[in-house]
């Protein structure tokens, strides 16, 4: 997969999380893409997002305070 497409998808997800903060959690089908799944893992390790649970096989994520700072820049 093209790296630009991965970055575009990540920015889109972060923006959606930001729009619905603090109650909105993101879950999605695009984690099935291996490169995107790896990118989400890195964001979680860096403290940008946090996993808030698993429901019916889908992982839910929410922005952290560090994620807010990143999106607001």
N, C-alpha and C positions, 0 to 999 in steps of 0.2 A: 504494500500500500504506500502511496505517496505520502511523504512526511508532512507536506503542506495540508493534505486532507485531514490527517490526524490532528494537527494543530487547530485547524478550522473547527473540527468536531469538539475538541476540548474547550475551545473558547466559547462555543455555543452552549455547551453543558454548564460551564462556569457562569455564564450570563443568565441562564435559566435559574440556576441555584440562587444567584444574587437577586433576581427579580422577586422571588418568593421567600426570601430570607425573613424571619428565622424558621418559619413553619414548613417550608417546602423541602421535601427530600426528592432526589432524583433517582429514578431507576430506569433502566433502558435496555434495549435490545442491542445497542451498538457495542456493548462489552464483549459480545461474541467475537468480534474482530480482535485477533491476538495482539496486534500492535496497539490498538486503542486500550485493550485490557491492561497491557503493560504500562501505558501512560497513566491510567487511573491508579495503578499500584504505586507509581512514583509520586503522584500527587498526594496520595494517602500517606506515604512514608515521609514526605516533606511537610506534612501538617496542613496542607491546603484544603483538603476535604477529609471527612471521616465517615467511616462505614457506620450506619445507624441500624443495620439489621438485614435480615434476609427473609423474604416472603415469597413463597412459591417459586423458589429457585432464582429469584432476582435480588441482587444486592441494592441496597438503598444508600445514598450518600448525601451528606449535608456539608455546606461550607463551614469552615472554622474561622476564627478571627483572622488568622493569617491569610486565608482565602479571600476574606472581605477586603483586606488591604490590597491584595493583588488585583482583584477585579476593579476596585475603585481607582486605581492609578490611571 
